[in-house]
Each structure stands twice: as structure tokens, then as C-alpha cells.
Amino acid sequence: MSKKGQWTKIYRPAAKYKPNTAYQWAINNYRGKNYSYGINTNIWSKNPTYCSKIVWQAYWYSSATAQVGGMKQPLVVSPYDLPTYFNSRPAHVGTWSA
């Protein structure tokens, strides 16, 4: 649960990154699975995993990134750096605060 004074930035990747397909990829590959939580430098594996890695994987695998302009391949997917991993930077559409 968010505490008062905390905030979350909301970004919207370009349509060419297929956000609806990314959402479906994440649901199909993570919902109901029993993966462990852990941060490592293997961004391709599903286990262990962490939230920003799931987002990165969803966009990477669903958008055929080579055809849409690409994405960077970090060793560790930092949540605050997610927008910088897209070659076409996502639009900042809002900030939610508690």
C-alpha cells in the first residue's frame, strides 16, 4: 500500500511497441506462475524475476523490437530507467500520488 507523499510516474510507450500485446504477453507468461523474486543480470529468464523486468520483457517479446525501432538490453532493468530503454521514448502521461 502506498504511503502519503509517495508517487508513481505513468508512461505510455508508442503504439508501435504494441502495448496491448505486451499486456497479454505478461498475463500469459506470469499470471498464476510460481516464479521466485530475485534480481540478476539474466533479463531473458523468467525465474527469478522482478516487476520492472516483467515490463521490459513484455515489450521486448511482444513488439518484435528489431522491426519497430528497437529497445536497449540492460543487464538489470531499473524501474526508473524503463522509459530510457525504448529507442522511441514513451510519453510521460501523468504522476499518481498517494
PADRENVEX-602770 format. One line per 10 residues: number of its first residue (from 0); their letters; for each residue x, y, z of N, C-alpha, C. Coordinates in steps of 0.1 Angstrom, whole numbers. Example, Ala and Ser with C-alpha at 12.3 -4.5 7.8 and 13.67 -1.06 7.14 Angstrom:
0) as) 132:-57:78:123:-45:78:132:-33:78 | 128:-22:71:137:-11:71:129:0:79
end
This chain:
0) mskkgqwtki) 8:-12:0:0:0:0:9:12:0 | 5:22:-8:13:34:-9:11:43:4 | 22:50:8:21:59:19:20:73:14 | 14:81:22:12:95:18:25:101:14 | 25:109:3:37:115:-2:45:107:-12 | 41:95:-14:48:87:-24:41:89:-38 | 48:87:-49:43:89:-62:48:79:-72 | 41:77:-82:44:68:-93:42:76:-106 | 52:75:-115:51:82:-128:45:72:-138 | 36:77:-147:29:68:-156:34:72:-170
10) yrpaakykpn) 39:62:-178:44:64:-191:36:56:-201 | 35:61:-213:28:53:-224:37:52:-236 | 42:39:-238:50:37:-250:43:39:-263 | 50:42:-273:44:44:-287:37:32:-291 | 26:34:-299:18:23:-303:26:12:-311 | 37:16:-317:45:6:-325:51:-5:-315 | 51:-2:-302:56:-12:-293:45:-21:-288 | 33:-20:-293:22:-29:-291:18:-31:-276 | 14:-20:-270:11:-21:-255:1:-32:-252 | -10:-33:-260:-20:-44:-257:-14:-58:-258
20) tayqwainny) -5:-60:-268:1:-73:-270:11:-75:-258 | 18:-65:-254:27:-66:-242:20:-70:-230 | 8:-64:-228:0:-67:-216:-4:-82:-217 | -8:-87:-228:-13:-100:-230:-1:-110:-228 | 11:-106:-233:23:-114:-231:26:-116:-216 | 25:-105:-209:28:-106:-194:18:-115:-187 | 5:-113:-191:-5:-122:-185:-2:-136:-188 | 0:-139:-200:2:-153:-205:15:-160:-198 | 25:-152:-196:38:-157:-191:40:-156:-176 | 32:-148:-169:34:-146:-155:22:-149:-146
30) rgknysygin) 10:-147:-150:-1:-149:-142:-2:-163:-138 | -4:-166:-125:-5:-179:-120:7:-187:-119 | 18:-182:-123:31:-189:-122:37:-187:-108 | 46:-196:-105:52:-196:-91:67:-193:-93 | 70:-182:-99:84:-178:-101:89:-171:-88 | 101:-172:-85:107:-166:-73:111:-152:-76 | 111:-143:-66:116:-130:-67:131:-129:-65 | 137:-122:-74:152:-121:-73:157:-112:-85 | 167:-104:-82:173:-96:-92:186:-102:-97 | 188:-104:-110:200:-109:-115:202:-103:-129
40) tniwsknpty) 213:-106:-135:217:-100:-148:212:-108:-160 | 203:-118:-158:198:-125:-170:184:-120:-173 | 183:-110:-181:170:-103:-184:161:-112:-193 | 167:-123:-198:159:-132:-207:151:-143:-199 | 156:-146:-187:149:-156:-179:137:-151:-172 | 127:-160:-170:115:-156:-162:117:-159:-147 | 126:-167:-144:128:-171:-130:142:-171:-126 | 146:-163:-116:138:-154:-108:134:-141:-116 | 125:-134:-111:120:-122:-118:117:-110:-108 | 115:-99:-113:111:-87:-106:102:-78:-115
50) cskivwqayw) 95:-69:-109:84:-62:-116:89:-54:-129 | 100:-47:-128:104:-39:-140:110:-48:-151 | 115:-60:-147:120:-69:-157:108:-75:-165 | 97:-77:-158:85:-83:-164:80:-72:-175 | 80:-60:-171:75:-49:-181:85:-49:-193 | 97:-49:-190:107:-49:-201:105:-61:-211 | 104:-73:-205:103:-85:-213:90:-84:-221 | 79:-80:-215:66:-79:-222:67:-71:-235 | 74:-59:-234:75:-51:-245:85:-56:-255 | 96:-62:-250:106:-68:-259:100:-79:-267
60) yssataqvgg) 94:-88:-261:89:-100:-268:77:-98:-276 | 69:-88:-273:56:-86:-280:57:-77:-292 | 67:-68:-292:68:-58:-302:76:-61:-314 | 83:-72:-314:93:-75:-324:102:-63:-326 | 109:-60:-315:117:-47:-314:126:-44:-325 | 131:-54:-332:140:-51:-343:133:-44:-354 | 120:-47:-356:112:-40:-366:106:-27:-362 | 105:-24:-349:98:-12:-345:107:-1:-341 | 120:-3:-342:129:8:-338:138:4:-326 | 135:-7:-320:144:-12:-310:142:-8:-296
70) mkqplvvspy) 149:-16:-287:149:-13:-273:163:-17:-268 | 168:-10:-258:181:-13:-252:179:-26:-244 | 191:-33:-242:191:-45:-235:200:-43:-222 | 194:-39:-211:202:-36:-199:206:-49:-192 | 216:-49:-183:219:-61:-175:208:-63:-164 | 204:-51:-158:194:-51:-148:184:-41:-152 | 171:-44:-152:161:-35:-156:156:-26:-144 | 161:-14:-144:158:-5:-133:144:2:-136 | 135:2:-126:122:8:-128:123:23:-133 | 132:30:-127:133:44:-130:139:47:-144
80) dlptyfnsrp) 146:37:-149:152:38:-162:144:32:-174 | 133:25:-170:125:19:-181:122:28:-193 | 118:40:-191:115:48:-203:127:50:-212 | 139:50:-207:151:52:-215:155:39:-223 | 149:28:-220:152:16:-228:145:15:-241 | 135:23:-244:129:24:-257:136:33:-266 | 139:30:-278:145:39:-287:136:51:-290 | 123:48:-291:113:59:-292:108:61:-278 | 113:71:-271:109:73:-257:94:74:-254 | 89:67:-244:75:68:-241:71:82:-236
90) ahvgtwsa) 58:85:-237:53:98:-233:50:97:-218 | 54:107:-210:50:108:-196:36:114:-196 | 26:105:-192:12:109:-192:6:113:-179 | 14:112:-168:8:116:-155:17:111:-144 | 14:116:-132:20:112:-120:9:109:-110 | 9:97:-104:-1:94:-94:6:95:-80 | -1:102:-71:5:103:-58:-5:99:-47 | 0:93:-36:-8:89:-25:-12:100:-16
end
